[in-house]
Amino acid sequence: MNFFASNKDFDHCLSHRSESTIDRLTQEMMQTFNLDEQLEALALWLAQAWKDQHLDTVTDPRKDLDACVLAVTTELAIAAKVVGGPVGLVILTGASSEAVRKGCWQVLQSEYNQVF
């Protein structure tokens, strides 16, 4: 019996099994944790906080929206770096961009409807 060959086969089985278990676990975690809804709620909260700090937000709708998106995106990037792992990577690679635009638009639209 070749000890090294059997050891390689054993290591291969273990590594193959752990990879598939990790992949399956990550997929299950991502399915149970609806990231889109969580990001939308967080982006809306951050957009509201930004608007509360910038009371003169009705000057120029496009400029205000750009400023809000920039501020909220920056805060979410900081949060993604802190969270790390697959969830942080998903946020950093653009998963939050739609949520940020929606949150800022929703907050600013209610402000514009009151003024105009």
Residue pairs with C-beta under 8 A, 6 or more apart in sequence:
26 86
30 86
30 87
33 87
35 87
35 90
35 91
35 95
36 95
36 99
39 76
39 91
39 95
39 96
39 99
40 99
40 102
40 103
42 76
42 79
42 99
43 72
43 76
43 96
43 99
43 100
43 102
43 103
43 104
44 102
44 103
44 106
44 107
45 103
46 71
46 72
46 75
46 76
46 103
47 68
47 72
47 100
47 103
47 104
47 106
47 107
47 108
48 103
48 107
50 67
50 68
50 71
50 72
50 104
50 107
51 57
51 68
51 107
51 108
51 111
54 64
54 67
57 64
57 68
57 108
57 111
58 64
58 111
58 112
58 115
61 108
61 112
64 108
65 104
65 105
65 108
68 104
68 107
68 108
69 100
69 101
69 104
72 100
72 103
72 104
73 96
73 97
73 100
76 91
76 96
76 100
77 91
77 92
79 91
80 87
80 88
80 89
80 91
80 92
80 96
81 88
81 92
82 88
83 91
